[in-house]
Amino acid sequence: MFTLIGWLLNLASGALAGWIAGKLMGSEGDLIRNLILGLVGGVVGGIVLGIIGIHGSGLIGGMIVSVVGACILIWVSRKLS
């Protein structure tokens, strides 16, 4: 069960992951876009990296998985548009 502090930390880490991915991919966005990219990127990164047998644990591992997933999302959105 998540607490309010847990939810806030997840939102903050999601926003940070989205911001890092945006910087790595040369894609600028506002706070909401970065937050969505980071949170959805965590799911996408978890699925994609899980398929190839890589799992992140802890804060740093989760952040890396989220950044990789957000980079994948940015790359896919560029290919589709």
PDB file of N, CA, C and O in Angstrom:
ATOM      1  N   MET A   1       0.842  -1.175   0.000  1.00  0.00           N
ATOM      2  CA  MET A   1       0.000   0.000   0.000  1.00  0.00           C
ATOM      3  C   MET A   1       0.892   1.245   0.000  1.00  0.00           C
ATOM      4  O   MET A   1       1.831   1.360   0.788  1.00  0.00           O
ATOM      5  N   PHE A   2       0.575   2.153  -0.890  1.00  0.00           N
ATOM      6  CA  PHE A   2       1.366   3.374  -1.008  1.00  0.00           C
ATOM      7  C   PHE A   2       0.871   4.430  -0.035  1.00  0.00           C
ATOM      8  O   PHE A   2      -0.326   4.541   0.231  1.00  0.00           O
ATOM      9  N   THR A   3       1.789   5.186   0.478  1.00  0.00           N
ATOM     10  CA  THR A   3       1.452   6.329   1.310  1.00  0.00           C
ATOM     11  C   THR A   3       1.546   7.585   0.448  1.00  0.00           C
ATOM     12  O   THR A   3       1.979   7.537  -0.703  1.00  0.00           O
ATOM     13  N   LEU A   4       1.140   8.686   1.019  1.00  0.00           N
ATOM     14  CA  LEU A   4       1.217   9.953   0.292  1.00  0.00           C
ATOM     15  C   LEU A   4       2.662  10.278  -0.064  1.00  0.00           C
ATOM     16  O   LEU A   4       2.945  10.742  -1.168  1.00  0.00           O
ATOM     17  N   ILE A   5       3.570  10.034   0.866  1.00  0.00           N
ATOM     18  CA  ILE A   5       4.993  10.284   0.602  1.00  0.00           C
ATOM     19  C   ILE A   5       5.477   9.385  -0.535  1.00  0.00           C
ATOM     20  O   ILE A   5       6.232   9.833  -1.397  1.00  0.00           O
ATOM     21  N   GLY A   6       5.051   8.130  -0.544  1.00  0.00           N
ATOM     22  CA  GLY A   6       5.435   7.200  -1.609  1.00  0.00           C
ATOM     23  C   GLY A   6       4.948   7.668  -2.966  1.00  0.00           C
ATOM     24  O   GLY A   6       5.681   7.618  -3.954  1.00  0.00           O
ATOM     25  N   TRP A   7       3.699   8.127  -3.006  1.00  0.00           N
ATOM     26  CA  TRP A   7       3.147   8.634  -4.273  1.00  0.00           C
ATOM     27  C   TRP A   7       3.917   9.859  -4.750  1.00  0.00           C
ATOM     28  O   TRP A   7       4.235   9.977  -5.933  1.00  0.00           O
ATOM     29  N   LEU A   8       4.214  10.759  -3.841  1.00  0.00           N
ATOM     30  CA  LEU A   8       4.955  11.966  -4.220  1.00  0.00           C
ATOM     31  C   LEU A   8       6.358  11.631  -4.711  1.00  0.00           C
ATOM     32  O   LEU A   8       6.845  12.239  -5.664  1.00  0.00           O
ATOM     33  N   LEU A   9       7.008  10.667  -4.065  1.00  0.00           N
ATOM     34  CA  LEU A   9       8.336  10.256  -4.520  1.00  0.00           C
ATOM     35  C   LEU A   9       8.273   9.601  -5.892  1.00  0.00           C
ATOM     36  O   LEU A   9       9.160   9.814  -6.718  1.00  0.00           O
ATOM     37  N   ASN A  10       7.232   8.802  -6.147  1.00  0.00           N
ATOM     38  CA  ASN A  10       7.070   8.190  -7.465  1.00  0.00           C
ATOM     39  C   ASN A  10       6.833   9.241  -8.536  1.00  0.00           C
ATOM     40  O   ASN A  10       7.391   9.148  -9.629  1.00  0.00           O
ATOM     41  N   LEU A  11       6.015  10.235  -8.236  1.00  0.00           N
ATOM     42  CA  LEU A  11       5.778  11.313  -9.201  1.00  0.00           C
ATOM     43  C   LEU A  11       7.054  12.109  -9.461  1.00  0.00           C
ATOM     44  O   LEU A  11       7.355  12.451 -10.604  1.00  0.00           O
ATOM     45  N   ALA A  12       7.794  12.399  -8.407  1.00  0.00           N
ATOM     46  CA  ALA A  12       9.034  13.157  -8.564  1.00  0.00           C
ATOM     47  C   ALA A  12      10.060  12.359  -9.371  1.00  0.00           C
ATOM     48  O   ALA A  12      10.716  12.912 -10.253  1.00  0.00           O
ATOM     49  N   SER A  13      10.201  11.072  -9.076  1.00  0.00           N
ATOM     50  CA  SER A  13      11.168  10.269  -9.827  1.00  0.00           C
ATOM     51  C   SER A  13      10.714  10.089 -11.274  1.00  0.00           C
ATOM     52  O   SER A  13      11.548  10.033 -12.178  1.00  0.00           O
ATOM     53  N   GLY A  14       9.396   9.997 -11.507  1.00  0.00           N
ATOM     54  CA  GLY A  14       8.891   9.917 -12.876  1.00  0.00           C
ATOM     55  C   GLY A  14       9.185  11.179 -13.662  1.00  0.00           C
ATOM     56  O   GLY A  14       9.595  11.119 -14.821  1.00  0.00           O
ATOM     57  N   ALA A  15       8.974  12.332 -13.023  1.00  0.00           N
ATOM     58  CA  ALA A  15       9.275  13.599 -13.684  1.00  0.00           C
ATOM     59  C   ALA A  15      10.764  13.717 -13.977  1.00  0.00           C
ATOM     60  O   ALA A  15      11.156  14.184 -15.046  1.00  0.00           O
ATOM     61  N   LEU A  16      11.590  13.294 -13.028  1.00  0.00           N
ATOM     62  CA  LEU A  16      13.042  13.339 -13.232  1.00  0.00           C
ATOM     63  C   LEU A  16      13.462  12.408 -14.365  1.00  0.00           C
ATOM     64  O   LEU A  16      14.292  12.779 -15.195  1.00  0.00           O
ATOM     65  N   ALA A  17      12.899  11.208 -14.405  1.00  0.00           N
ATOM     66  CA  ALA A  17      13.227  10.259 -15.473  1.00  0.00           C
ATOM     67  C   ALA A  17      12.807  10.811 -16.835  1.00  0.00           C
ATOM     68  O   ALA A  17      13.551  10.685 -17.808  1.00  0.00           O
ATOM     69  N   GLY A  18      11.630  11.416 -16.913  1.00  0.00           N
ATOM     70  CA  GLY A  18      11.181  12.026 -18.168  1.00  0.00           C
ATOM     71  C   GLY A  18      12.068  13.180 -18.591  1.00  0.00           C
ATOM     72  O   GLY A  18      12.354  13.343 -19.777  1.00  0.00           O
ATOM     73  N   TRP A  19      12.507  13.981 -17.630  1.00  0.00           N
ATOM     74  CA  TRP A  19      13.389  15.105 -17.938  1.00  0.00           C
ATOM     75  C   TRP A  19      14.738  14.606 -18.443  1.00  0.00           C
ATOM     76  O   TRP A  19      15.274  15.139 -19.415  1.00  0.00           O
ATOM     77  N   ILE A  20      15.290  13.584 -17.786  1.00  0.00           N
ATOM     78  CA  ILE A  20      16.579  13.021 -18.217  1.00  0.00           C
ATOM     79  C   ILE A  20      16.457  12.443 -19.621  1.00  0.00           C
ATOM     80  O   ILE A  20      17.331  12.659 -20.461  1.00  0.00           O
ATOM     81  N   ALA A  21      15.378  11.710 -19.880  1.00  0.00           N
ATOM     82  CA  ALA A  21      15.176  11.133 -21.212  1.00  0.00           C
ATOM     83  C   ALA A  21      15.038  12.229 -22.259  1.00  0.00           C
ATOM     84  O   ALA A  21      15.573  12.107 -23.361  1.00  0.00           O
ATOM     85  N   GLY A  22      14.326  13.295 -21.923  1.00  0.00           N
ATOM     86  CA  GLY A  22      14.183  14.417 -22.846  1.00  0.00           C
ATOM     87  C   GLY A  22      15.523  15.045 -23.185  1.00  0.00           C
ATOM     88  O   GLY A  22      15.782  15.391 -24.338  1.00  0.00           O
ATOM     89  N   LYS A  23      16.372  15.192 -22.182  1.00  0.00           N
ATOM     90  CA  LYS A  23      17.710  15.750 -22.414  1.00  0.00           C
ATOM     91  C   LYS A  23      18.559  14.806 -23.268  1.00  0.00           C
ATOM     92  O   LYS A  23      19.260  15.252 -24.177  1.00  0.00           O
ATOM     93  N   LEU A  24      18.499  13.518 -22.980  1.00  0.00           N
ATOM     94  CA  LEU A  24      19.277  12.542 -23.748  1.00  0.00           C
ATOM     95  C   LEU A  24      18.842  12.479 -25.212  1.00  0.00           C
ATOM     96  O   LEU A  24      19.665  12.307 -26.111  1.00  0.00           O
ATOM     97  N   MET A  25      17.533  12.623 -25.434  1.00  0.00           N
ATOM     98  CA  MET A  25      16.997  12.488 -26.790  1.00  0.00           C
ATOM     99  C   MET A  25      16.842  13.839 -27.494  1.00  0.00           C
ATOM    100  O   MET A  25      16.397  13.887 -28.641  1.00  0.00           O
ATOM    101  N   GLY A  26      17.197  14.922 -26.830  1.00  0.00           N
ATOM    102  CA  GLY A  26      17.072  16.245 -27.439  1.00  0.00           C
ATOM    103  C   GLY A  26      15.631  16.664 -27.623  1.00  0.00           C
ATOM    104  O   GLY A  26      15.294  17.323 -28.607  1.00  0.00           O
ATOM    105  N   SER A  27      14.785  16.292 -26.694  1.00  0.00           N
ATOM    106  CA  SER A  27      13.357  16.592 -26.766  1.00  0.00           C
ATOM    107  C   SER A  27      12.965  17.376 -25.528  1.00  0.00           C
ATOM    108  O   SER A  27      12.998  16.847 -24.417  1.00  0.00           O
ATOM    109  N   GLU A  28      12.598  18.621 -25.711  1.00  0.00           N
ATOM    110  CA  GLU A  28      12.210  19.457 -24.573  1.00  0.00           C
ATOM    111  C   GLU A  28      10.712  19.354 -24.338  1.00  0.00           C
ATOM    112  O   GLU A  28       9.932  19.213 -25.280  1.00  0.00           O
ATOM    113  N   GLY A  29      10.326  19.426 -23.094  1.00  0.00           N
ATOM    114  CA  GLY A  29       8.918  19.375 -22.751  1.00  0.00           C
ATOM    115  C   GLY A  29       8.672  20.027 -21.408  1.00  0.00           C
ATOM    116  O   GLY A  29       9.611  20.335 -20.674  1.00  0.00           O
ATOM    117  N   ASP A  30       7.408  20.236 -21.089  1.00  0.00           N
ATOM    118  CA  ASP A  30       7.082  20.837 -19.808  1.00  0.00           C
ATOM    119  C   ASP A  30       7.009  19.767 -18.716  1.00  0.00           C
ATOM    120  O   ASP A  30       7.246  18.587 -18.977  1.00  0.00           O
ATOM    121  N   LEU A  31       6.686  20.181 -17.518  1.00  0.00           N
ATOM    122  CA  LEU A  31       6.684  19.283 -16.363  1.00  0.00           C
ATOM    123  C   LEU A  31       5.689  18.137 -16.540  1.00  0.00           C
ATOM    124  O   LEU A  31       6.012  16.990 -16.231  1.00  0.00           O
ATOM    125  N   ILE A  32       4.492  18.431 -17.029  1.00  0.00           N
ATOM    126  CA  ILE A  32       3.466  17.394 -17.191  1.00  0.00           C
ATOM    127  C   ILE A  32       3.911  16.364 -18.219  1.00  0.00           C
ATOM    128  O   ILE A  32       3.749  15.163 -18.003  1.00  0.00           O
ATOM    129  N   ARG A  33       4.471  16.822 -19.334  1.00  0.00           N
ATOM    130  CA  ARG A  33       4.953  15.894 -20.374  1.00  0.00           C
ATOM    131  C   ARG A  33       6.066  15.012 -19.819  1.00  0.00           C
ATOM    132  O   ARG A  33       6.073  13.803 -20.052  1.00  0.00           O
ATOM    133  N   ASN A  34       7.002  15.605 -19.089  1.00  0.00           N
ATOM    134  CA  ASN A  34       8.091  14.836 -18.503  1.00  0.00           C
ATOM    135  C   ASN A  34       7.572  13.822 -17.481  1.00  0.00           C
ATOM    136  O   ASN A  34       8.056  12.692 -17.413  1.00  0.00           O
ATOM    137  N   LEU A  35       6.593  14.235 -16.699  1.00  0.00           N
ATOM    138  CA  LEU A  35       6.009  13.345 -15.705  1.00  0.00           C
ATOM    139  C   LEU A  35       5.362  12.141 -16.371  1.00  0.00           C
ATOM    140  O   LEU A  35       5.583  11.002 -15.961  1.00  0.00           O
ATOM    141  N   ILE A  36       4.570  12.394 -17.391  1.00  0.00           N
ATOM    142  CA  ILE A  36       3.902  11.299 -18.114  1.00  0.00           C
ATOM    143  C   ILE A  36       4.932  10.406 -18.790  1.00  0.00           C
ATOM    144  O   ILE A  36       4.832   9.181 -18.724  1.00  0.00           O
ATOM    145  N   LEU A  37       5.922  11.013 -19.440  1.00  0.00           N
ATOM    146  CA  LEU A  37       6.974  10.215 -20.089  1.00  0.00           C
ATOM    147  C   LEU A  37       7.704   9.320 -19.096  1.00  0.00           C
ATOM    148  O   LEU A  37       7.963   8.151 -19.382  1.00  0.00           O
ATOM    149  N   GLY A  38       8.030   9.860 -17.945  1.00  0.00           N
ATOM    150  CA  GLY A  38       8.752   9.089 -16.941  1.00  0.00           C
ATOM    151  C   GLY A  38       7.931   7.957 -16.359  1.00  0.00           C
ATOM    152  O   GLY A  38       8.432   6.846 -16.189  1.00  0.00           O
ATOM    153  N   LEU A  39       6.659   8.234 -16.050  1.00  0.00           N
ATOM    154  CA  LEU A  39       5.809   7.203 -15.462  1.00  0.00           C
ATOM    155  C   LEU A  39       5.465   6.103 -16.458  1.00  0.00           C
ATOM    156  O   LEU A  39       5.567   4.918 -16.140  1.00  0.00           O
ATOM    157  N   VAL A  40       5.059   6.492 -17.659  1.00  0.00           N
ATOM    158  CA  VAL A  40       4.761   5.490 -18.687  1.00  0.00           C
ATOM    159  C   VAL A  40       6.053   4.808 -19.136  1.00  0.00           C
ATOM    160  O   VAL A  40       6.064   3.616 -19.444  1.00  0.00           O
ATOM    161  N   GLY A  41       7.131   5.573 -19.168  1.00  0.00           N
ATOM    162  CA  GLY A  41       8.434   5.006 -19.518  1.00  0.00           C
ATOM    163  C   GLY A  41       8.871   3.925 -18.552  1.00  0.00           C
ATOM    164  O   GLY A  41       9.531   2.965 -18.950  1.00  0.00           O
ATOM    165  N   GLY A  42       8.510   4.071 -17.278  1.00  0.00           N
ATOM    166  CA  GLY A  42       8.824   3.036 -16.304  1.00  0.00           C
ATOM    167  C   GLY A  42       8.140   1.717 -16.634  1.00  0.00           C
ATOM    168  O   GLY A  42       8.729   0.647 -16.488  1.00  0.00           O
ATOM    169  N   VAL A  43       6.902   1.804 -17.077  1.00  0.00           N
ATOM    170  CA  VAL A  43       6.160   0.597 -17.466  1.00  0.00           C
ATOM    171  C   VAL A  43       6.749   0.005 -18.740  1.00  0.00           C
ATOM    172  O   VAL A  43       7.015  -1.194 -18.814  1.00  0.00           O
ATOM    173  N   VAL A  44       6.949   0.855 -19.737  1.00  0.00           N
ATOM    174  CA  VAL A  44       7.503   0.391 -21.016  1.00  0.00           C
ATOM    175  C   VAL A  44       8.903  -0.181 -20.812  1.00  0.00           C
ATOM    176  O   VAL A  44       9.221  -1.251 -21.331  1.00  0.00           O
ATOM    177  N   GLY A  45       9.730   0.522 -20.066  1.00  0.00           N
ATOM    178  CA  GLY A  45      11.081   0.041 -19.797  1.00  0.00           C
ATOM    179  C   GLY A  45      11.072  -1.279 -19.051  1.00  0.00           C
ATOM    180  O   GLY A  45      11.874  -2.165 -19.345  1.00  0.00           O
ATOM    181  N   GLY A  46      10.164  -1.419 -18.080  1.00  0.00           N
ATOM    182  CA  GLY A  46      10.053  -2.660 -17.337  1.00  0.00           C
ATOM    183  C   GLY A  46       9.675  -3.828 -18.222  1.00  0.00           C
ATOM    184  O   GLY A  46      10.198  -4.931 -18.063  1.00  0.00           O
ATOM    185  N   ILE A  47       8.764  -3.589 -19.158  1.00  0.00           N
ATOM    186  CA  ILE A  47       8.338  -4.654 -20.080  1.00  0.00           C
ATOM    187  C   ILE A  47       9.451  -4.999 -21.049  1.00  0.00           C
ATOM    188  O   ILE A  47       9.814  -6.166 -21.195  1.00  0.00           O
ATOM    189  N   VAL A  48       9.998  -3.981 -21.717  1.00  0.00           N
ATOM    190  CA  VAL A  48      11.016  -4.221 -22.744  1.00  0.00           C
ATOM    191  C   VAL A  48      12.276  -4.830 -22.137  1.00  0.00           C
ATOM    192  O   VAL A  48      12.792  -5.825 -22.647  1.00  0.00           O
ATOM    193  N   LEU A  49      12.767  -4.246 -21.064  1.00  0.00           N
ATOM    194  CA  LEU A  49      13.977  -4.785 -20.458  1.00  0.00           C
ATOM    195  C   LEU A  49      13.721  -6.138 -19.789  1.00  0.00           C
ATOM    196  O   LEU A  49      14.615  -6.981 -19.726  1.00  0.00           O
ATOM    197  N   GLY A  50      12.500  -6.341 -19.292  1.00  0.00           N
ATOM    198  CA  GLY A  50      12.146  -7.634 -18.712  1.00  0.00           C
ATOM    199  C   GLY A  50      12.157  -8.747 -19.744  1.00  0.00           C
ATOM    200  O   GLY A  50      12.524  -9.881 -19.436  1.00  0.00           O
ATOM    201  N   ILE A  51      11.756  -8.428 -20.970  1.00  0.00           N
ATOM    202  CA  ILE A  51      11.757  -9.420 -22.049  1.00  0.00           C
ATOM    203  C   ILE A  51      13.174  -9.904 -22.327  1.00  0.00           C
ATOM    204  O   ILE A  51      13.389 -11.084 -22.604  1.00  0.00           O
ATOM    205  N   ILE A  52      14.137  -8.995 -22.252  1.00  0.00           N
ATOM    206  CA  ILE A  52      15.516  -9.402 -22.535  1.00  0.00           C
ATOM    207  C   ILE A  52      16.273  -9.824 -21.271  1.00  0.00           C
ATOM    208  O   ILE A  52      17.469 -10.112 -21.321  1.00  0.00           O
ATOM    209  N   GLY A  53      15.555  -9.856 -20.126  1.00  0.00           N
ATOM    210  CA  GLY A  53      16.146 -10.400 -18.913  1.00  0.00           C
ATOM    211  C   GLY A  53      16.857  -9.411 -18.020  1.00  0.00           C
ATOM    212  O   GLY A  53      17.650  -9.814 -17.169  1.00  0.00           O
ATOM    213  N   ILE A  54      16.594  -8.119 -18.189  1.00  0.00           N
ATOM    214  CA  ILE A  54      17.222  -7.101 -17.349  1.00  0.00           C
ATOM    215  C   ILE A  54      16.154  -6.512 -16.439  1.00  0.00           C
ATOM    216  O   ILE A  54      15.088  -6.104 -16.901  1.00  0.00           O
ATOM    217  N   HIS A  55      16.444  -6.470 -15.143  1.00  0.00           N
ATOM    218  CA  HIS A  55      15.495  -5.925 -14.178  1.00  0.00           C
ATOM    219  C   HIS A  55      16.216  -4.927 -13.289  1.00  0.00           C
ATOM    220  O   HIS A  55      17.323  -5.189 -12.817  1.00  0.00           O
ATOM    221  N   GLY A  56      15.583  -3.784 -13.063  1.00  0.00           N
ATOM    222  CA  GLY A  56      16.168  -2.780 -12.190  1.00  0.00           C
ATOM    223  C   GLY A  56      15.581  -2.899 -10.793  1.00  0.00           C
ATOM    224  O   GLY A  56      14.378  -3.108 -10.634  1.00  0.00           O
ATOM    225  N   SER A  57      16.420  -2.767  -9.796  1.00  0.00           N
ATOM    226  CA  SER A  57      15.916  -2.790  -8.427  1.00  0.00           C
ATOM    227  C   SER A  57      16.459  -1.581  -7.673  1.00  0.00           C
ATOM    228  O   SER A  57      17.555  -1.099  -7.961  1.00  0.00           O
ATOM    229  N   GLY A  58      15.709  -1.112  -6.739  1.00  0.00           N
ATOM    230  CA  GLY A  58      16.103   0.062  -5.980  1.00  0.00           C
ATOM    231  C   GLY A  58      15.821   1.344  -6.744  1.00  0.00           C
ATOM    232  O   GLY A  58      15.293   1.321  -7.856  1.00  0.00           O
ATOM    233  N   LEU A  59      16.173   2.439  -6.142  1.00  0.00           N
ATOM    234  CA  LEU A  59      15.900   3.749  -6.727  1.00  0.00           C
ATOM    235  C   LEU A  59      16.676   3.965  -8.025  1.00  0.00           C
ATOM    236  O   LEU A  59      16.106   4.415  -9.018  1.00  0.00           O
ATOM    237  N   ILE A  60      17.948   3.654  -8.025  1.00  0.00           N
ATOM    238  CA  ILE A  60      18.788   3.884  -9.214  1.00  0.00           C
ATOM    239  C   ILE A  60      18.372   2.942 -10.347  1.00  0.00           C
ATOM    240  O   ILE A  60      18.242   3.374 -11.493  1.00  0.00           O
ATOM    241  N   GLY A  61      18.167   1.678 -10.039  1.00  0.00           N
ATOM    242  CA  GLY A  61      17.748   0.717 -11.067  1.00  0.00           C
ATOM    243  C   GLY A  61      16.410   1.077 -11.668  1.00  0.00           C
ATOM    244  O   GLY A  61      16.225   0.986 -12.882  1.00  0.00           O
ATOM    245  N   GLY A  62      15.470   1.487 -10.826  1.00  0.00           N
ATOM    246  CA  GLY A  62      14.165   1.914 -11.324  1.00  0.00           C
ATOM    247  C   GLY A  62      14.252   3.154 -12.178  1.00  0.00           C
ATOM    248  O   GLY A  62      13.536   3.286 -13.170  1.00  0.00           O
ATOM    249  N   MET A  63      15.134   4.069 -11.793  1.00  0.00           N
ATOM    250  CA  MET A  63      15.325   5.302 -12.563  1.00  0.00           C
ATOM    251  C   MET A  63      15.905   4.989 -13.941  1.00  0.00           C
ATOM    252  O   MET A  63      15.478   5.557 -14.946  1.00  0.00           O
ATOM    253  N   ILE A  64      16.873   4.087 -13.980  1.00  0.00           N
ATOM    254  CA  ILE A  64      17.479   3.708 -15.266  1.00  0.00           C
ATOM    255  C   ILE A  64      16.441   3.056 -16.164  1.00  0.00           C
ATOM    256  O   ILE A  64      16.377   3.362 -17.354  1.00  0.00           O
ATOM    257  N   VAL A  65      15.627   2.160 -15.614  1.00  0.00           N
ATOM    258  CA  VAL A  65      14.571   1.501 -16.391  1.00  0.00           C
ATOM    259  C   VAL A  65      13.573   2.540 -16.907  1.00  0.00           C
ATOM    260  O   VAL A  65      13.153   2.469 -18.062  1.00  0.00           O
ATOM    261  N   SER A  66      13.194   3.495 -16.072  1.00  0.00           N
ATOM    262  CA  SER A  66      12.252   4.536 -16.492  1.00  0.00           C
ATOM    263  C   SER A  66      12.830   5.420 -17.586  1.00  0.00           C
ATOM    264  O   SER A  66      12.127   5.778 -18.531  1.00  0.00           O
ATOM    265  N   VAL A  67      14.096   5.772 -17.467  1.00  0.00           N
ATOM    266  CA  VAL A  67      14.738   6.617 -18.485  1.00  0.00           C
ATOM    267  C   VAL A  67      14.824   5.862 -19.811  1.00  0.00           C
ATOM    268  O   VAL A  67      14.540   6.429 -20.866  1.00  0.00           O
ATOM    269  N   VAL A  68      15.208   4.601 -19.764  1.00  0.00           N
ATOM    270  CA  VAL A  68      15.271   3.798 -20.997  1.00  0.00           C
ATOM    271  C   VAL A  68      13.889   3.696 -21.631  1.00  0.00           C
ATOM    272  O   VAL A  68      13.749   3.853 -22.844  1.00  0.00           O
ATOM    273  N   GLY A  69      12.877   3.435 -20.823  1.00  0.00           N
ATOM    274  CA  GLY A  69      11.510   3.347 -21.351  1.00  0.00           C
ATOM    275  C   GLY A  69      11.037   4.659 -21.944  1.00  0.00           C
ATOM    276  O   GLY A  69      10.398   4.667 -22.997  1.00  0.00           O
ATOM    277  N   ALA A  70      11.341   5.777 -21.281  1.00  0.00           N
ATOM    278  CA  ALA A  70      10.943   7.088 -21.803  1.00  0.00           C
ATOM    279  C   ALA A  70      11.677   7.391 -23.106  1.00  0.00           C
ATOM    280  O   ALA A  70      11.095   7.978 -24.018  1.00  0.00           O
ATOM    281  N   CYS A  71      12.949   6.999 -23.205  1.00  0.00           N
ATOM    282  CA  CYS A  71      13.695   7.181 -24.461  1.00  0.00           C
ATOM    283  C   CYS A  71      13.054   6.357 -25.582  1.00  0.00           C
ATOM    284  O   CYS A  71      12.966   6.817 -26.720  1.00  0.00           O
ATOM    285  N   ILE A  72      12.614   5.162 -25.264  1.00  0.00           N
ATOM    286  CA  ILE A  72      11.927   4.329 -26.257  1.00  0.00           C
ATOM    287  C   ILE A  72      10.645   5.010 -26.710  1.00  0.00           C
ATOM    288  O   ILE A  72      10.339   5.028 -27.902  1.00  0.00           O
ATOM    289  N   LEU A  73       9.893   5.571 -25.768  1.00  0.00           N
ATOM    290  CA  LEU A  73       8.658   6.276 -26.124  1.00  0.00           C
ATOM    291  C   LEU A  73       8.929   7.474 -27.021  1.00  0.00           C
ATOM    292  O   LEU A  73       8.207   7.690 -27.994  1.00  0.00           O
ATOM    293  N   ILE A  74       9.951   8.251 -26.712  1.00  0.00           N
ATOM    294  CA  ILE A  74      10.299   9.406 -27.545  1.00  0.00           C
ATOM    295  C   ILE A  74      10.691   8.942 -28.943  1.00  0.00           C
ATOM    296  O   ILE A  74      10.273   9.535 -29.938  1.00  0.00           O
ATOM    297  N   TRP A  75      11.488   7.887 -29.019  1.00  0.00           N
ATOM    298  CA  TRP A  75      11.929   7.372 -30.313  1.00  0.00           C
ATOM    299  C   TRP A  75      10.736   6.886 -31.138  1.00  0.00           C
ATOM    300  O   TRP A  75      10.646   7.179 -32.330  1.00  0.00           O
ATOM    301  N   VAL A  76       9.826   6.148 -30.512  1.00  0.00           N
ATOM    302  CA  VAL A  76       8.640   5.642 -31.228  1.00  0.00           C
ATOM    303  C   VAL A  76       7.768   6.799 -31.691  1.00  0.00           C
ATOM    304  O   VAL A  76       7.272   6.789 -32.818  1.00  0.00           O
ATOM    305  N   SER A  77       7.575   7.803 -30.826  1.00  0.00           N
ATOM    306  CA  SER A  77       6.729   8.947 -31.229  1.00  0.00           C
ATOM    307  C   SER A  77       7.352   9.698 -32.396  1.00  0.00           C
ATOM    308  O   SER A  77       6.628  10.213 -33.247  1.00  0.00           O
ATOM    309  N   ARG A  78       8.670   9.774 -32.455  1.00  0.00           N
ATOM    310  CA  ARG A  78       9.323  10.432 -33.595  1.00  0.00           C
ATOM    311  C   ARG A  78       9.144   9.615 -34.867  1.00  0.00           C
ATOM    312  O   ARG A  78       8.979  10.182 -35.947  1.00  0.00           O
ATOM    313  N   LYS A  79       9.174   8.312 -34.755  1.00  0.00           N
ATOM    314  CA  LYS A  79       9.008   7.465 -35.948  1.00  0.00           C
ATOM    315  C   LYS A  79       7.579   7.511 -36.460  1.00  0.00           C
ATOM    316  O   LYS A  79       7.352   7.400 -37.665  1.00  0.00           O
ATOM    317  N   LEU A  80       6.614   7.673 -35.566  1.00  0.00           N
ATOM    318  CA  LEU A  80       5.210   7.702 -35.969  1.00  0.00           C
ATOM    319  C   LEU A  80       4.784   9.054 -36.524  1.00  0.00           C
ATOM    320  O   LEU A  80       3.807   9.133 -37.268  1.00  0.00           O
ATOM    321  N   SER A  81       5.507  10.125 -36.171  1.00  0.00           N
ATOM    322  CA  SER A  81       5.102  11.451 -36.656  1.00  0.00           C
ATOM    323  C   SER A  81       6.023  11.987 -37.718  1.00  0.00           C
ATOM    324  O   SER A  81       5.809  13.091 -38.220  1.00  0.00           O
TER     325      SER A  81
END
